[in-house]
Amino acid sequence: MKVKIYKPAKSATQSGRASSARWVLEYELEAPRRPEPVMGWTSANDTLNQVRMNFASKDAAVAFAEGEGWEYEVDEPRARRITPRNYIDNFKYRPDAEEK
């Protein structure tokens, strides 16, 4: 069984990063999703795609996957880049390339 271990990105609707401190273990899809013929909903034969396990650290998630004998893939989080800006930068005049 294949699983994916990753650190989720922060929610786009919230400014805080509280839920991004945990690591998540998810099962990979074994069967493709397809539309249900009667209702048109998306369905899958595999119900394991609904399971998400949270861990405090990457090492704990990897140890759990290895203990169960699962293949795993770890997606490392990208480094967060912060561009420092001042309020006055919103009003600065920046000439276009045509004006130079």
Residue frames relative to the residue before (quaternion, step in Angstrom):
aa qw qx qy qz dx dy dz
M 1.0000 0.0000 0.0000 0.0000 0.00 0.00 0.00
K 0.2661 -0.7722 0.5605 0.1366 3.57 -0.95 0.92
V 0.0497 -0.7803 0.6233 0.0141 3.54 -1.05 0.85
K 0.2836 -0.7290 0.5998 0.1685 3.51 -1.31 0.46
I 0.1378 -0.7731 0.6169 0.0527 3.57 -0.92 0.97
Y 0.1710 0.7894 -0.5690 0.1547 3.56 -0.71 1.06
K 0.4016 -0.6563 0.5783 0.2713 3.51 -1.37 0.24
P 0.3648 -0.7705 0.4683 0.2321 3.63 -0.44 1.11
A 0.5159 -0.6218 0.4938 0.3216 3.52 -1.22 0.59
K 0.6027 -0.5529 0.4124 0.4013 3.55 -1.20 0.37
S 0.5851 -0.5886 0.4304 0.3549 3.53 -1.15 0.59
A 0.4670 -0.6911 0.4775 0.2760 3.58 -0.96 0.84
T 0.6827 0.5002 -0.2880 0.4480 3.59 1.17 -0.46
Q 0.7281 0.3537 -0.2215 0.5438 3.58 1.26 -0.16
S 0.4482 -0.6978 0.4859 0.2759 3.56 -1.10 0.57
G 0.6513 0.5407 -0.3232 0.4231 3.61 1.12 -0.49
R 0.3258 -0.7401 0.5574 0.1883 3.54 -1.29 0.37
A 0.2270 0.8245 -0.4968 0.1479 3.60 1.13 0.55
S 0.7379 0.4181 -0.2537 0.4651 3.61 0.84 -0.85
S 0.6025 0.5751 -0.3686 0.4128 3.61 1.20 -0.11
A 0.5152 0.6493 -0.4187 0.3711 3.62 1.21 0.13
R 0.6725 0.4970 -0.2963 0.4616 3.60 1.17 -0.38
W 0.3712 -0.6859 0.5771 0.2424 3.56 -1.33 0.31
V 0.2355 -0.7852 0.5651 0.0929 3.57 -1.02 0.83
L 0.1622 -0.7435 0.6419 0.0936 3.54 -1.10 0.82
E 0.0077 0.7946 -0.6046 0.0547 3.58 -0.73 1.13
Y 0.4574 -0.6553 0.5276 0.2882 3.53 -1.18 0.60
E 0.4469 -0.6558 0.5352 0.2893 3.56 -1.14 0.68
L 0.5403 -0.6129 0.4650 0.3409 3.57 -1.15 0.60
E 0.2229 -0.7762 0.5768 0.1234 3.57 -0.87 0.97
A 0.7584 0.2190 -0.1376 0.5983 3.58 1.16 -0.54
P 0.4867 -0.6765 0.4526 0.3173 3.61 -0.90 0.78
R 0.4683 -0.6418 0.5218 0.3107 3.55 -1.19 0.54
R 0.0198 -0.7910 0.6114 -0.0119 3.54 -1.13 0.66
P 0.5538 -0.6094 0.4316 0.3684 3.59 -1.13 0.46
E 0.4798 -0.6437 0.5203 0.2912 3.54 -1.08 0.81
P 0.4824 -0.7160 0.4124 0.2908 3.63 -0.70 1.00
V 0.7048 0.4713 -0.2862 0.4463 3.62 0.97 -0.73
M 0.8165 0.2620 -0.1128 0.5019 3.58 0.69 -1.10
G 0.4400 -0.7061 0.4565 0.3153 3.60 1.14 -0.47
W 0.4483 0.6751 -0.4662 0.3548 3.59 1.24 0.15
T 0.4957 -0.6232 0.5006 0.3396 3.55 -1.21 0.41
S 0.0091 -0.8089 0.5869 -0.0329 3.56 -0.79 1.03
A 0.1095 -0.7656 0.6302 0.0692 3.53 -1.32 0.35
N 0.4906 -0.6551 0.4882 0.3029 3.55 -1.14 0.62
D 0.6831 0.4748 -0.2616 0.4893 3.55 1.21 -0.54
T 0.2017 -0.8091 0.5422 0.1033 3.60 -0.53 1.11
L 0.4956 0.6651 -0.4336 0.3521 3.61 1.22 -0.07
N 0.5687 0.5992 -0.3996 0.3973 3.61 1.17 -0.34
Q 0.6022 0.5538 -0.3574 0.4505 3.60 1.25 -0.09
V 0.6250 0.5569 -0.3249 0.4401 3.59 1.26 -0.31
R 0.0351 0.7576 -0.6496 0.0532 3.57 -0.92 1.03
M 0.1256 -0.7903 0.5977 0.0493 3.56 -0.79 1.05
N 0.2544 -0.7750 0.5661 0.1193 3.57 -0.92 0.96
F 0.0647 -0.7814 0.6206 0.0072 3.55 -1.06 0.86
A 0.5447 -0.6390 0.4433 0.3137 3.55 -1.17 0.63
S 0.8089 0.0902 -0.0379 0.5798 3.59 1.10 -0.59
K 0.6297 -0.5297 0.4106 0.3927 3.54 -1.29 0.34
D 0.6353 0.5476 -0.3300 0.4332 3.57 1.00 -0.81
A 0.6421 0.5141 -0.3270 0.4653 3.59 1.01 -0.73
A 0.6588 0.5011 -0.3113 0.4669 3.59 0.97 -0.79
V 0.6572 0.4967 -0.3077 0.4761 3.58 0.98 -0.84
A 0.6443 0.5177 -0.3240 0.4604 3.60 0.96 -0.81
F 0.6427 0.5143 -0.3262 0.4648 3.59 0.99 -0.76
A 0.6696 0.4963 -0.3008 0.4635 3.59 0.91 -0.90
E 0.6637 0.4890 -0.3047 0.4771 3.58 0.98 -0.80
G 0.6351 0.5392 -0.3243 0.4481 3.58 1.05 -0.74
E 0.6971 0.4348 -0.2625 0.5060 3.57 1.12 -0.65
G 0.4590 -0.7029 0.4324 0.3290 3.60 1.28 -0.21
W 0.4261 0.7063 -0.4583 0.3311 3.59 1.12 0.60
E 0.4533 -0.6069 0.5649 0.3272 3.52 -1.29 0.47
Y 0.0267 -0.8167 0.5765 0.0004 3.57 -0.91 0.81
E 0.1750 -0.7375 0.6438 0.1047 3.50 -1.31 0.53
V 0.1990 -0.7897 0.5734 0.0898 3.56 -0.77 1.05
D 0.1711 -0.7583 0.6236 0.0822 3.56 -0.82 1.06
E 0.2882 -0.7725 0.5448 0.1530 3.56 -0.44 1.23
P 0.4770 -0.6664 0.4794 0.3138 3.61 -0.99 0.73
R 0.4696 -0.6534 0.5141 0.2971 3.52 -1.17 0.61
A 0.5352 -0.6183 0.4681 0.3348 3.54 -1.14 0.67
R 0.4098 -0.7131 0.5205 0.2293 3.54 -0.98 0.89
R 0.1767 -0.7807 0.5932 0.0859 3.55 -0.77 1.07
I 0.1075 -0.7810 0.6141 0.0368 3.53 -0.83 1.02
T 0.1794 -0.7661 0.6103 0.0918 3.54 -0.77 1.08
P 0.2999 -0.7737 0.5224 0.1965 3.59 -0.39 1.15
R 0.0310 0.7876 -0.6126 0.0589 3.54 -0.90 0.98
N 0.3277 -0.7097 0.5889 0.2051 3.49 -1.24 0.57
Y 0.6539 -0.5132 0.3805 0.4053 3.54 -1.25 0.35
I 0.6387 0.5485 -0.3296 0.4273 3.59 1.01 -0.75
D 0.5575 0.6179 -0.3878 0.3962 3.61 1.18 -0.48
N 0.5738 0.5924 -0.3806 0.4182 3.60 1.15 -0.43
F 0.7671 0.3611 -0.1731 0.5013 3.59 1.12 -0.58
K 0.4294 0.7141 -0.4606 0.3058 3.61 1.21 0.10
Y 0.4079 -0.6816 0.5511 0.2556 3.51 -1.14 0.69
R 0.0266 -0.7770 0.6284 -0.0262 3.55 -0.78 1.09
P 0.3010 -0.7834 0.5086 0.1923 3.62 -0.30 1.17
D 0.4892 -0.6482 0.5005 0.3001 3.56 -1.12 0.72
A 0.6669 -0.4949 0.3728 0.4139 3.55 -1.28 0.24
E 0.6142 0.5728 -0.3449 0.4193 3.62 1.11 -0.64
E 0.6892 0.5071 -0.2778 0.4367 3.57 1.01 -0.77
K 0.5867 0.6133 -0.3650 0.3826 3.60 1.18 -0.40
